[in-house]
């Protein structure tokens, strides 16, 4: 089997000055891509800026014989997102892949979380991914090709104490990614979502060393590269990945308990059938909104 290659492709990786983003950038470059290494150079909380992180990654890529350019704009600003896409076109003539990876943390319990902490996290993760993908989308439509990765999280899938802002942003990226997958499919634009489990500035604050040693970011980037390759046909899927494990997620539906719609539904009926509603025995799997609505339509017509 031949190697997965990106020789004619240009890849933009946000938040690529360290951690997962750096790993993504280095792997794409190793496999032939020209890379725009975006990083604001700020703190984990999104404060400050600096050119050093992005530039160091560019130097690593160039030292290994690859081609890259640094960009220091903020994904949270429309102008910044447009500038990094422009950097790709001005430097390399095109853009083929967007890896939305940039993120910050402002963790605290909901009762202590202020509006600024909520807005700041959504502005980087959710609005930032929108900004960058929106700036790249016209190019993808024009060339009839594009690959997009949204970076969600286990917090977005399952919730996590003290991360109302982060979990909300990460859950939003799932809905955004799956919708873009549908809208882009006929233009050969594929969008997939990853929920990575890897060592980073974020996880270093919450996980013990004996766990972190198994969470090399290099164990996540190969999935990202495959999803962005010409050979991969996956679109609109959600993957959990980390520590050498790669797995796809789907929504599952219980039961169900049902009554005739025209006869109405009472709280007492829900109570008396709660065990059936809660049980995953005999569950069905929904891949699309049509799958979800189909069960309701089938029930209505019964």
Secondary structure by P-SEA (a helix, b strand, c coil): ccccccccbbbbbccccccaaaaaaaaaaaaccccbbbbcccccccccccccaaaaaaaaaaaacccccccccccccaaaaaaaaaaaaaacccccbbbcccccccccccccccaaaaaaaaaccaaaaaaaaaaaaaaaaaaccbbbbbbbcccccccccccaaaaaaaaaaaaaaaaaaaaaccccbbbbbbbcccccccccccccaaaaaaccccccaaaaaaaacccccccbbbbbbcccccbbbbbbbcccccccccccccaaaaaaaccccccccbbbbbccaaaaaaaaaaaaac
